[in-house]
Amino acid sequence: MKGKLKIGLALGGGGARGTAHIGVLQVLHREKIPIHLISGTSAGAIIGAMYAATLDPQWIEKRYFEFLKSDLFKAIGVKHINRKKQVSSSVIGQLGRLVKDRIVINIALSRKGVIDRGKLIRAMEYLLPVKDFSELKIPLKVIASELNSGEELIYDSGDLVEAVTLSSSIPGYVTPYDNDGQIVVDGAITAPLPINCLSNSEINFTIAVDIARRGMEILDDYNIMELLTRSEHLTIVKLTDELAKKADFVISPDVGSAHWSEFNRVQEFLENGRKAAENKIIEIKKKLSDRNKIRFRLKQWIWKSL
């Protein structure tokens, strides 16, 4: 297959769920499926950059899991995010919840993020073995979102650490990049599955790894914040589904309804990424082989027609 098709790999965003990308890359690498260009959003940008820099998915797994045990990861404060809805039927319990929600809203109205982006930059410096796009072994496109224009921003040269940091700046959690009228945040806002930027003359086969959070609990005793969160979730899922239709092949690891902050489940996501790729590898190879045959026949027809 080498030297025939040019394969582009799109890695979607999803925080902790992005660990599944490592498992997928391990299988593609083992099966000698060549990747000629990677596009990544958020977690996909991180894992994509690590692979583009090393072409070594085993190293990525080791470095990534070392990072999760480091003080740098602890400083980001993900473990303090409360994902479990606490419901109480007592008057005091309901009042306490109302007060807590109002405090959260007041904080949200007065701050631009929970953590300073400097902490995220230091984390990226730890994870990435190179600092500039020019040092990568294969091309990489990193996606971020600009909130004033609504544009999908594509970075493929210059400061790699800065680009991946921008792509991973979850709005409301990480302070955004705000400069000269631009407010740049996580790439998943405009491109949860970064397939569009793989369209170029050299790439003629695209593989997308979809790690969108699709499982949803039934909303019962809900508040304003939960309504807004669910609405945003549905929008991202619907956009991801539409983007996935543009790929030649989609791998969808089982990540269930996991929140982006569930880093306690990374081993599960890693294994599910491997399983999803292994279950699809025969189909991928067949599709690549068929596509190569079509390209060969087309070239022969064009040659004879000259």
Residue pairs with C-beta under 8 A, 6 or more apart in sequence:
1 32
1 33
1 34
1 288
1 289
1 292
2 32
2 34
4 292
4 295
5 204
5 205
5 288
5 291
5 292
5 295
6 36
6 37
6 202
6 203
6 204
6 205
7 33
7 34
7 35
7 36
7 37
7 203
7 205
7 206
7 207
7 288
8 35
8 36
8 37
8 38
8 39
8 198
8 203
8 205
8 206
8 207
9 28
9 35
9 37
9 38
9 39
9 48
9 206
9 207
9 208
9 209
10 38
10 39
10 40
10 44
10 193
10 194
10 195
10 198
10 206
10 207
10 208
10 209
10 247
11 18
11 21
11 38
11 39
11 40
11 41
11 43
11 44
11 45
11 47
11 48
11 194
11 209
12 18
12 41
12 42
12 43
12 44
12 188
12 192
12 193
12 194
12 208
12 209
12 210
12 211
12 212
12 240
13 41
13 42
13 43
13 44
13 45
13 167
13 186
13 187
13 188
13 192
13 211
14 20
14 42
14 43
14 44
14 188
14 211
14 212
14 213
14 255
14 260
15 42
15 43
15 170
15 259
15 260
15 261
15 262
15 263
16 43
16 258
16 259
16 260
16 261
16 262
16 263
16 265
16 266
16 269
17 43
17 211
17 213
17 253
17 255
17 258
17 260
17 262
17 269
18 42
18 43
18 44
18 46
18 47
18 211
18 269
19 43
19 64
19 266
19 267
19 269
19 270
19 273
20 209
20 211
20 253
20 255
20 269
20 270
20 272
20 273
20 276
21 43
21 44
21 47
21 48
21 209
21 211
21 273
22 47
22 57
22 60
22 61
22 64
22 270
22 273
23 253
23 269
23 270
23 271
23 272
23 273
23 274
23 275
23 276
23 277
24 209
24 251
24 253
24 273
24 274
24 276
24 277
25 47
25 51
25 57
25 60
26 57
26 58
26 61
26 273
26 274
26 277
27 274
27 277
27 278
27 281
28 35
28 207
28 277
29 55
29 57
31 281
31 285
33 281
33 284
33 285
33 288
35 51
35 138
36 138
36 139
36 202
36 203
37 138
37 139
37 140
37 141
37 198
37 200
37 202
37 203
38 48
38 51
38 52
38 138
38 139
38 140
38 141
39 48
39 140
39 141
39 142
39 143
39 194
39 195
39 197
39 198
40 46
40 47
40 48
40 49
40 140
40 141
40 142
40 143
40 167
40 187
40 194
41 143
41 167
41 186
41 187
41 188
41 191
41 192
41 193
41 194
42 167
42 168
42 170
42 186
42 187
42 188
43 168
43 211
43 260
44 194
44 209
44 211
45 142
45 143
45 163
45 164
45 167
45 168
45 187
46 124
46 127
46 128
46 164
46 167
46 168
47 60
47 64
48 140
48 142
49 128
49 136
49 140
49 142
49 160
49 164
50 59
50 60
50 63
50 64
50 127
50 128
50 129
51 57
51 60
52 136
52 137
52 138
52 139
52 140
53 128
53 129
53 130
53 135
53 136
53 137
54 60
54 129
54 137
55 137
55 138
61 270
63 127
63 129
64 127
64 266
65 266
67 73
67 123
67 126
67 127
68 263
68 266
70 126
72 119
72 122
72 123
72 126
73 123
73 263
75 115
75 119
75 122
75 123
76 115
76 119
76 120
76 123
77 114
77 115
78 261
78 263
79 263
81 259
81 261
83 259
83 261
83 262
85 221
85 226
86 97
87 97
87 221
88 94
88 96
88 97
97 223
101 223
101 224
101 225
104 225
105 224
105 225
108 172
112 175
112 176
112 178
113 172
113 173
113 174
113 175
113 176
114 172
114 173
114 174
115 173
115 174
115 175
116 175
117 165
117 169
117 174
117 175
117 176
117 177
120 165
120 168
120 169
120 174
121 161
121 162
121 165
124 161
124 164
124 165
124 168
125 131
125 161
128 160
128 161
128 164
130 136
130 160
131 159
131 160
131 161
132 158
132 159
132 160
133 140
133 155
133 156
133 157
133 158
133 159
133 160
133 163
134 157
135 160
136 160
139 156
140 156
140 160
141 154
141 155
141 156
141 194
141 197
141 198
142 154
142 155
142 156
142 160
142 163
142 164
142 166
142 167
142 187
143 152
143 153
143 154
143 155
143 167
143 187
143 190
143 191
143 194
143 197
144 153
144 155
144 163
144 166
144 167
144 169
144 184
144 185
144 186
144 187
145 151
145 152
145 153
145 184
145 185
145 186
145 187
145 188
145 189
145 190
145 191
146 153
146 182
146 183
146 184
147 171
147 176
147 183
147 184
147 185
147 189
148 181
148 182
148 183
150 190
151 190
152 187
152 190
152 191
152 196
152 197
153 166
153 184
153 187
154 197
155 163
155 166
155 167
166 177
166 184
166 185
166 187
167 186
167 187
168 174
168 186
169 175
169 176
169 177
169 184
169 185
169 186
170 185
170 186
170 260
171 185
171 186
171 189
174 185
174 186
176 183
176 184
176 185
177 183
177 184
177 185
178 184
187 194
188 236
191 197
191 243
192 212
192 236
192 239
192 240
192 243
193 208
193 210
193 212
193 240
193 243
193 244
193 247
195 206
195 208
195 243
195 244
195 246
195 247
196 243
196 246
198 206
204 291
204 295
205 248
205 249
205 288
205 291
206 246
206 247
206 248
206 249
207 247
207 248
207 249
207 250
207 251
207 284
208 243
208 244
208 247
208 249
208 250
208 251
209 250
209 251
209 252
209 253
209 273
210 240
210 244
210 250
210 251
210 252
211 252
211 253
211 255
211 269
212 236
212 237
212 240
212 241
212 255
213 233
213 237
213 255
213 256
213 257
213 258
213 259
213 260
214 237
214 256
214 257
215 256
215 257
216 230
216 233
216 257
217 257
219 226
219 227
219 230
222 230
244 250
248 287
248 291
249 280
249 283
249 284
249 287
251 276
251 277
251 280
252 276
253 269
253 272
253 273
253 275
253 276
253 277
254 272
254 275
254 276
255 269
255 272
258 265
258 269
